Amino acid sequence: MTSTGERPQTWLRLESRGVERCAGRVVALPHAGAGAASFARWRDLFPAYVDFVRVRLPGREEAAREKPLSSVADAAAGLAAQLARLDHLPTVLYGHSMGALVAFELARSLADLGIPATHLVVSGRRAPHLPASRRLIHTLPEDEFLESLTEIDDAWCRMTDTPEFLRYALDLVRADLTFCESYQYGDGPTLQIPITVCHGGGDPLVDLWEALAWGEHTGGSFGTRIFHGDHFFHQRHRAAISDVLIAGLRDTGATDTDRGCE
C-alpha cells in the first residue's frame, strides 16, 4: 500500500499487507466510545489484495489526549481529506452504530470530491433521516447515563472495578453520543452507490423498519442482511459481514488477478 502526498495527521490505521499494490480498500468505522482496536480481529478475515483500513478518531487510543470531534460533518470532512491523499482504489465503507452515521456522511463527502466510494455497508443504526425513536441519553446525570449504557452492554458493570478507566470511558462515550444525538440530517444528492444494511434481530436500539429505511438513500441497489444478536451483533458475525464487504469490492471487479497482487 502506498500513498500520495504527505499525511501530517491521520485518523486512519494503515497497515502493510505485504502487497505492493492492493486491488481495493475497506474502511471500517467504529461505534461510540471505540477506536481502531474494535476491528483488530477483523484484519485476517480479508485477502491480501484488500487494504483494510481501521478508523481511529481523536480522543481515544494513542490519541486519547486529543479533544473528541464535535460533529459528524467534521469527522466526514477530515476522513474524506485523508482518504483523498491515498492511492485511489475501489473503496467499501463500513460503519457500525456511530460509525454508520459517519460512513454515510463520508460517502457524501467523497462523492462531492469526485472520488465516490463503491459501496456503503452499515449496521446498528437507523437510517440517517429518521428522528430518534428512543430517548436521548447524552445529557443524563452520570448514574442514569451509566445505567442506560449498562442496559445496552453489561460490560460497563465490570468497569466499576477500575475507576480511572471508567472515568475515561464515560467521558469518551458521552462525547461520542453527543456527537451522534446532535446530528441533523440535511438534504443532498442521493448516493449513486449500492447500500447494504446489516441488522441484528435483537438490537434494542434499532428496529427492522428503521434499518430498512436506509434504502431511501441510494439510487443504486439495496441489500439487507439480518443476523441474530443484540446491538453488538457485528462482532459475533464479523466473518459473515467481512464476506459482504469483500463481495462489494468484487462487484467492482477488484480482485487479486487484475492488479497483480501476491
C-alpha positions as CSV (number, residue, x, y, z in Angstrom):
1,M,0.0,0.0,0.0
2,T,1.3,3.4,-0.9
3,S,0.1,6.9,-0.5
4,T,0.3,10.1,-2.5
5,G,1.4,13.3,-0.7
6,E,2.1,14.0,2.9
7,R,-0.1,12.8,5.8
8,P,0.7,15.3,8.6
9,Q,-2.1,13.7,10.7
10,T,-4.3,10.8,10.2
11,W,-7.2,9.1,11.7
12,L,-6.6,6.0,9.5
13,R,-4.8,2.9,10.9
14,L,-2.8,2.0,7.8
15,E,-1.1,-1.5,7.9
16,S,1.0,-3.1,5.3
17,R,-0.3,-6.4,4.0
18,G,2.9,-7.4,2.2
19,V,1.3,-6.5,-1.1
20,E,2.8,-3.8,-3.4
21,R,-0.4,-2.7,-4.8
22,C,-3.9,-3.6,-3.5
23,A,-7.0,-4.0,-5.6
24,G,-9.4,-2.5,-3.3
25,R,-9.9,-0.9,0.1
26,V,-12.3,-1.4,3.0
27,V,-12.6,1.4,5.6
28,A,-14.1,0.4,8.9
29,L,-15.6,3.0,11.3
30,P,-16.4,2.0,14.9
31,H,-19.2,2.6,17.3
32,A,-19.4,5.3,20.0
33,G,-16.6,5.0,22.6
34,A,-14.5,2.7,20.4
35,G,-11.5,3.1,18.1
36,A,-9.4,1.1,15.7
37,A,-8.9,-1.7,18.2
38,S,-12.6,-2.7,17.9
39,F,-11.7,-4.1,14.4
40,A,-8.4,-5.7,15.4
41,R,-9.8,-9.2,15.0
42,W,-11.2,-8.4,11.5
43,R,-8.0,-7.9,9.7
44,D,-7.2,-11.5,9.0
45,L,-10.7,-12.0,7.5
46,F,-9.7,-10.2,4.4
47,P,-7.5,-11.4,1.5
48,A,-4.1,-9.8,0.9
49,Y,-5.4,-7.8,-2.1
50,V,-7.7,-5.9,0.2
51,D,-6.3,-2.8,2.0
52,F,-8.2,-3.0,5.3
53,V,-8.2,0.4,7.0
54,R,-9.4,0.9,10.6
55,V,-10.5,4.4,11.7
56,R,-9.4,5.9,14.9
57,L,-11.0,9.3,15.6
58,P,-9.4,11.8,18.0
59,G,-9.9,11.3,21.8
60,R,-9.1,7.6,22.0
61,E,-6.3,5.1,22.0
62,E,-3.0,6.7,21.1
63,A,-4.9,10.0,20.5
64,A,-6.6,9.9,23.9
65,R,-5.2,13.4,24.8
66,E,-6.8,14.9,21.7
67,K,-10.2,16.6,22.0
68,P,-13.0,14.4,20.5
69,L,-14.8,15.8,17.5
70,S,-18.0,17.8,18.0
71,S,-19.8,17.0,14.8
72,V,-20.4,14.2,12.2
73,A,-19.6,16.7,9.5
74,D,-16.2,17.4,10.9
75,A,-15.4,13.7,11.0
76,A,-16.6,13.1,7.5
77,A,-14.7,16.1,6.1
78,G,-11.5,15.1,7.9
79,L,-11.7,11.5,6.8
80,A,-12.5,12.4,3.2
81,A,-9.5,14.6,3.0
82,Q,-7.2,11.9,4.4
83,L,-8.6,9.2,2.1
84,A,-8.1,11.6,-0.9
85,R,-4.4,11.6,-0.1
86,L,-4.2,7.8,-0.5
87,D,-4.0,5.9,-3.8
88,H,-7.5,5.9,-5.3
89,L,-8.9,2.4,-5.1
90,P,-12.4,0.9,-5.2
91,T,-13.5,1.6,-1.7
92,V,-16.1,0.0,0.5
93,L,-17.1,1.9,3.6
94,Y,-18.4,0.0,6.6
95,G,-19.7,1.6,9.8
96,H,-21.4,0.3,12.9
97,S,-23.7,2.4,15.0
98,M,-22.0,5.8,15.3
99,G,-19.7,4.6,12.5
100,A,-22.6,4.0,10.2
101,L,-23.6,7.7,10.5
102,V,-20.1,8.9,9.9
103,A,-19.7,6.4,7.0
104,F,-22.9,7.8,5.4
105,E,-21.7,11.4,5.5
106,L,-18.2,10.3,4.4
107,A,-19.8,8.7,1.4
108,R,-21.4,12.0,0.6
109,S,-18.2,13.9,1.1
110,L,-16.2,11.5,-1.2
111,A,-18.9,11.9,-3.9
112,D,-18.5,15.7,-3.6
113,L,-14.8,15.3,-4.1
114,G,-15.3,13.3,-7.3
115,I,-13.9,10.1,-5.8
116,P,-17.0,8.2,-4.7
117,A,-16.9,5.1,-2.7
118,T,-18.1,1.9,-4.5
119,H,-20.3,0.5,-1.7
120,L,-21.7,1.6,1.7
121,V,-22.3,-1.1,4.3
122,V,-23.9,-0.1,7.6
123,S,-25.1,-1.8,10.8
124,G,-26.5,-0.9,14.2
125,R,-28.0,2.4,13.2
126,R,-31.4,3.7,12.0
127,A,-31.4,5.5,8.6
128,P,-30.0,9.0,8.9
129,H,-33.1,10.9,8.0
130,L,-35.2,9.3,10.7
131,P,-35.8,11.0,14.1
132,A,-34.8,9.2,17.3
133,S,-37.3,6.7,18.4
134,R,-35.5,6.1,21.8
135,R,-34.7,8.6,24.4
136,L,-31.5,10.6,24.1
137,I,-29.1,9.9,26.9
138,H,-26.0,12.1,26.4
139,T,-27.4,14.8,28.8
140,L,-28.4,12.3,31.6
141,P,-26.7,12.6,35.0
142,E,-23.8,10.2,35.4
143,D,-25.6,7.5,37.4
144,E,-28.5,7.4,34.9
145,F,-26.1,7.6,32.0
146,L,-24.1,4.6,33.2
147,E,-27.4,2.7,33.9
148,S,-28.5,3.3,30.3
149,L,-25.2,2.2,28.9
150,T,-25.3,-1.0,31.0
151,E,-28.7,-1.8,29.6
152,I,-27.1,-1.9,26.2
153,D,-23.8,-3.6,27.1
154,D,-23.3,-5.3,30.5
155,A,-19.5,-4.8,30.1
156,W,-20.0,-1.4,31.8
157,C,-20.7,-3.2,35.0
158,R,-17.2,-4.7,35.1
159,M,-15.6,-1.3,34.5
160,T,-16.7,-0.1,38.0
161,D,-13.7,-2.0,39.4
162,T,-11.3,0.3,37.5
163,P,-12.5,3.9,38.4
164,E,-9.8,5.7,36.3
165,F,-10.7,3.7,33.1
166,L,-14.4,4.1,33.8
167,R,-14.0,7.9,34.0
168,Y,-12.1,7.9,30.7
169,A,-14.6,5.6,29.0
170,L,-17.7,7.5,30.3
171,D,-16.3,10.9,29.1
172,L,-15.5,9.5,25.7
173,V,-18.8,7.7,25.1
174,R,-20.7,10.7,26.3
175,A,-18.8,12.9,23.8
176,D,-19.4,10.5,21.0
177,L,-23.1,10.2,21.9
178,T,-23.4,14.0,22.0
179,F,-21.8,13.9,18.5
180,C,-24.4,11.4,17.3
181,E,-27.5,12.6,19.1
182,S,-26.9,16.1,18.0
183,Y,-26.7,15.1,14.3
184,Q,-29.1,16.9,12.0
185,Y,-29.8,15.3,8.6
186,G,-29.5,17.6,5.7
187,D,-31.0,17.0,2.2
188,G,-28.5,16.3,-0.5
189,P,-28.0,14.3,-3.7
190,T,-28.9,10.7,-3.4
191,L,-25.9,8.4,-3.2
192,Q,-25.4,6.5,-6.5
193,I,-23.7,3.5,-5.0
194,P,-25.1,0.3,-3.6
195,I,-26.0,0.3,0.1
196,T,-26.2,-2.9,2.2
197,V,-27.7,-2.8,5.7
198,C,-26.9,-5.4,8.3
199,H,-29.3,-5.7,11.1
200,G,-29.3,-7.5,14.5
201,G,-32.6,-9.1,15.1
202,G,-32.4,-8.4,18.9
203,D,-30.9,-4.9,18.6
204,P,-32.6,-2.9,21.3
205,L,-31.7,0.4,19.6
206,V,-32.7,-0.2,16.0
207,D,-36.0,-1.7,14.7
208,L,-36.0,-3.5,11.4
209,W,-38.1,-0.8,9.7
210,E,-35.6,1.8,10.8
211,A,-32.8,-0.3,9.2
212,L,-34.7,-0.9,6.0
213,A,-35.2,2.9,5.6
214,W,-31.5,3.1,4.5
215,G,-32.8,2.0,1.1
216,E,-34.1,5.6,0.6
217,H,-30.6,6.9,0.3
218,T,-29.4,5.1,-2.8
219,G,-30.1,5.4,-6.4
220,G,-28.3,2.0,-6.8
221,S,-29.1,-1.4,-5.4
222,F,-30.1,-2.0,-1.8
223,G,-29.5,-5.2,0.1
224,T,-30.3,-6.4,3.6
225,R,-28.7,-9.0,5.9
226,I,-30.4,-10.0,9.1
227,F,-28.4,-11.6,11.9
228,H,-29.1,-13.0,15.4
229,G,-27.8,-10.8,18.2
230,D,-28.0,-7.6,20.1
231,H,-26.6,-4.1,19.3
232,F,-23.1,-5.5,19.1
233,F,-24.0,-8.4,16.8
234,H,-21.4,-7.3,14.3
235,Q,-18.6,-8.7,16.4
236,R,-20.2,-12.1,16.7
237,H,-20.8,-12.2,12.9
238,R,-17.7,-10.4,11.7
239,A,-16.8,-13.3,9.3
240,A,-20.1,-13.1,7.5
241,I,-20.0,-9.3,7.4
242,S,-16.5,-9.3,6.0
243,D,-17.8,-11.5,3.2
244,V,-20.4,-8.8,2.5
245,L,-17.6,-6.2,2.3
246,I,-15.4,-8.4,0.1
247,A,-18.3,-9.0,-2.2
248,G,-18.8,-5.3,-2.5
249,L,-15.3,-5.0,-3.9
250,R,-15.7,-7.9,-6.2
251,D,-18.7,-6.3,-7.7
252,T,-16.4,-3.5,-8.9
253,G,-14.0,-6.1,-10.5
254,A,-11.4,-5.6,-7.7
255,T,-9.6,-9.0,-7.5
256,D,-6.1,-10.2,-6.9
257,T,-5.8,-11.3,-10.5
258,D,-6.4,-8.0,-12.2
259,R,-4.0,-6.0,-10.0
260,G,-1.0,-8.3,-9.9
261,C,-1.2,-8.8,-6.1
262,E,0.7,-11.5,-4.4
